[in-house]
Amino acid sequence: MLLRRRRRRVSNGAAPPYAFGSILFVFAGYKRHANFVFTPSTKEAFADRLQDFDTGKGSIKLPYDDEIPTELLTEMIAHRIREFEVDGVKWM
């Protein structure tokens, strides 16, 4: 698993970020959907594949009634890890 070396960190009562020297991504669950939040640059790298999703600055809204795009999320997480480890891109 890509996140084996990463650790979950809960702070300020906010959604749990996954961090390894910097926040890598955050997710939160709500009544009807979940949000994944990446850096804007990670979201931008996948913009062509996110056209069917409601998105924010770095967030992707995933309604519970829809199929979870696990392949896309896996690729985005891998991109975010590389973005941090290779390019030095920190959290927003």
Phi, psi and omega in degrees: 000139182300329187264013183305321181275349183273164178227150178275135181227125177255129181217145176055024178069010181276178176301147184288119174275153171257124191228152173204081185085337176200159175294132178266313175197167181227145170225153180214145178253139178234182185301317186241357182202168172242152175243134166253135180237123177244180172291152177304326180292325176292314179300318181296324180296338181245017186306320181295333180265357181254008185299332181271003182249151168284128181229159175237205182309310177221007188260155176230123180270126182240097178298140181296334181285345181264158176293139179285127181279071187299321180297315179297313180298320178299316179294321179292320178296315179298319178298316181296319178297313178297319179302321179284308187289323184265313185268348179075021181284118179272181179292163184311000000 
